[in-house]
């Protein structure tokens, strides 16, 4: 990290010397944050102005997709940070500074309706942006994501080996979830549209970050990321109300066919949530085991609760949901509670 910071400082010095940036001498670099990837963020300040520096090691992160999506969305009126300068070889970027006010920190029982309404309006704008050239959220990707659950949550975190019957049970559920995802209208998908990737800007506007993994995929994916956020949960009835309101707005704005019923859209939403949260259980386990980011373990019970809730809601209609719910409650939750970090968790 020290070597990368030195290289970053040298890069800023070279930008100043070449007069390629809107600031001069006397600048200061301070750490801002990291995230679930290998990227690190710093704030560059000079007098009363500031910018964001991104350290994205090129052997670990592809900055090309970030820059392409940022420029396309900004041109379409989506509030994303302007990319002021980029060095793909070294993996450095200079961005517009959206500040430090995450939507996550502003959410409360009193504020959430207004903030989520603004976020859903921003999401509809994203879904209007063309998705030509974006990777497809296709069956191989959907299945590859869910396989992280088997490998990292079950195998690595819980140290369990799936038997043939368990593997088939999961495969049967995964097939239902993939089919549901693929029957949905295809739109531009941010892919991580949640309260820690939305910034509260001036005049009540929301800024959008961390969009480099955008794909062309199911209409409910980003809505699930927002309303069934891995970092904050809301009462189910409140979530259903937001889902219904979103469906109506999407139909009014031509994003969704008016023949799609409330029940059909909610099923898409719930099954998309199962796919996403099954994947996330694997990702959060990997972040702890492989990357040493143990803080993500704290969010696993919330994510698993989403999975159990979704399975239970459809257990009478789908044998695949009933079987996996029973297996999770009877075998996997007890296995979790053998670990110190989950021993007091109530599920």
ChimeraX attribute file (.defattr): number of C-alpha atoms within 10 A of each C-alpha:
attribute: neighborCount
match mode: 1-to-1
recipient: residues
	/A:1	8
	/A:2	7
	/A:3	8
	/A:4	15
	/A:5	15
	/A:6	10
	/A:7	15
	/A:8	21
	/A:9	16
	/A:10	12
	/A:11	16
	/A:12	21
	/A:13	15
	/A:14	13
	/A:15	16
	/A:16	16
	/A:17	12
	/A:18	9
	/A:19	11
	/A:20	13
	/A:21	14
	/A:22	10
	/A:23	17
	/A:24	14
	/A:25	11
	/A:26	8
	/A:27	16
	/A:28	13
	/A:29	18
	/A:30	12
	/A:31	13
	/A:32	14
	/A:33	11
	/A:34	13
	/A:35	11
	/A:36	12
	/A:37	11
	/A:38	14
	/A:39	18
	/A:40	19
	/A:41	17
	/A:42	20
	/A:43	20
	/A:44	22
	/A:45	16
	/A:46	15
	/A:47	11
	/A:48	5
	/A:49	11
	/A:50	19
	/A:51	21
	/A:52	24
	/A:53	25
	/A:54	22
	/A:55	24
	/A:56	21
	/A:57	18
	/A:58	17
	/A:59	10
	/A:60	11
	/A:61	16
	/A:62	15
	/A:63	22
	/A:64	15
	/A:65	15
	/A:66	18
	/A:67	20
	/A:68	13
	/A:69	19
	/A:70	23
	/A:71	16
	/A:72	15
	/A:73	20
	/A:74	14
	/A:75	12
	/A:76	14
	/A:77	11
	/A:78	19
	/A:79	21
	/A:80	24
	/A:81	21
	/A:82	16
	/A:83	17
	/A:84	15
	/A:85	16
	/A:86	17
	/A:87	13
	/A:88	15
	/A:89	10
	/A:90	16
	/A:91	21
	/A:92	24
	/A:93	23
	/A:94	22
	/A:95	20
	/A:96	15
	/A:97	15
	/A:98	23
	/A:99	15
	/A:100	11
	/A:101	15
	/A:102	18
	/A:103	21
	/A:104	18
	/A:105	12
	/A:106	13
	/A:107	16
	/A:108	11
	/A:109	7
	/A:110	8
	/A:111	10
	/A:112	15
	/A:113	14
	/A:114	12
	/A:115	20
	/A:116	17
	/A:117	14
	/A:118	15
	/A:119	23
	/A:120	22
	/A:121	16
	/A:122	18
	/A:123	22
	/A:124	22
	/A:125	18
	/A:126	21
	/A:127	21
	/A:128	14
	/A:129	17
	/A:130	14
	/A:131	20
	/A:132	10
	/A:133	8
	/A:134	17
	/A:135	14
	/A:136	18
	/A:137	19
	/A:138	15
	/A:139	14
	/A:140	10
	/A:141	13
	/A:142	19
	/A:143	17
	/A:144	11
	/A:145	19
	/A:146	25
	/A:147	18
	/A:148	21
	/A:149	23
	/A:150	20
	/A:151	20
	/A:152	23
	/A:153	25
	/A:154	20
	/A:155	16
	/A:156	17
	/A:157	20
	/A:158	18
	/A:159	12
	/A:160	14
	/A:161	13
	/A:162	14
	/A:163	9
	/A:164	8
	/A:165	9
	/A:166	14
	/A:167	12
	/A:168	12
	/A:169	17
	/A:170	18
	/A:171	16
	/A:172	16
	/A:173	21
	/A:174	22
	/A:175	15
	/A:176	15
	/A:177	22
	/A:178	20
	/A:179	13
	/A:180	18
	/A:181	25
	/A:182	16
	/A:183	11
	/A:184	18
	/A:185	14
	/A:186	20
	/A:187	22
	/A:188	27
	/A:189	27
	/A:190	24
	/A:191	21
	/A:192	22
	/A:193	23
	/A:194	25
	/A:195	24
	/A:196	20
	/A:197	17
	/A:198	23
	/A:199	23
	/A:200	20
	/A:201	16
	/A:202	10
	/A:203	6
	/A:204	10
	/A:205	13
	/A:206	24
	/A:207	22
	/A:208	23
	/A:209	20
	/A:210	19
	/A:211	20
	/A:212	19
	/A:213	15
	/A:214	20
	/A:215	21
	/A:216	22
	/A:217	25
	/A:218	24
	/A:219	26
	/A:220	26
	/A:221	26
	/A:222	27
	/A:223	26
	/A:224	26
	/A:225	20
	/A:226	24
	/A:227	24
	/A:228	24
	/A:229	22
	/A:230	24
	/A:231	16
	/A:232	15
	/A:233	15
	/A:234	13
	/A:235	8
	/A:236	13
	/A:237	9
	/A:238	11
	/A:239	16
	/A:240	15
	/A:241	10
	/A:242	17
	/A:243	21
	/A:244	16
	/A:245	14
	/A:246	20
	/A:247	22
	/A:248	16
	/A:249	16
	/A:250	20
	/A:251	14
	/A:252	12
	/A:253	13
	/A:254	11
	/A:255	18
	/A:256	19
	/A:257	14
	/A:258	12
	/A:259	8
	/A:260	12
	/A:261	13
	/A:262	15
	/A:263	10
	/A:264	11
	/A:265	19
	/A:266	16
	/A:267	17
	/A:268	24
	/A:269	27
	/A:270	25
	/A:271	27
	/A:272	26
	/A:273	26
	/A:274	26
	/A:275	24
	/A:276	24
	/A:277	27
	/A:278	23
	/A:279	23
	/A:280	22
	/A:281	28
	/A:282	24
	/A:283	22
	/A:284	27
	/A:285	27
	/A:286	23
	/A:287	18
	/A:288	16
	/A:289	16
	/A:290	12
	/A:291	13
	/A:292	11
	/A:293	15
	/A:294	15
	/A:295	11
	/A:296	18
	/A:297	18
	/A:298	14
	/A:299	15
	/A:300	22
	/A:301	18
	/A:302	21
	/A:303	26
	/A:304	20
	/A:305	15
	/A:306	22
	/A:307	24
	/A:308	20
	/A:309	16
	/A:310	20
	/A:311	24
	/A:312	18
	/A:313	14
	/A:314	17
	/A:315	17
	/A:316	11
	/A:317	10
	/A:318	14
	/A:319	15
	/A:320	20
	/A:321	25
	/A:322	18
	/A:323	18
	/A:324	21
	/A:325	21
	/A:326	15
	/A:327	13
	/A:328	15
	/A:329	13
	/A:330	11
	/A:331	11
	/A:332	15
	/A:333	19
	/A:334	13
	/A:335	18
	/A:336	18
	/A:337	15
	/A:338	12
	/A:339	12
	/A:340	9
	/A:341	12
	/A:342	17
	/A:343	13
	/A:344	10
	/A:345	13
	/A:346	9
	/A:347	10
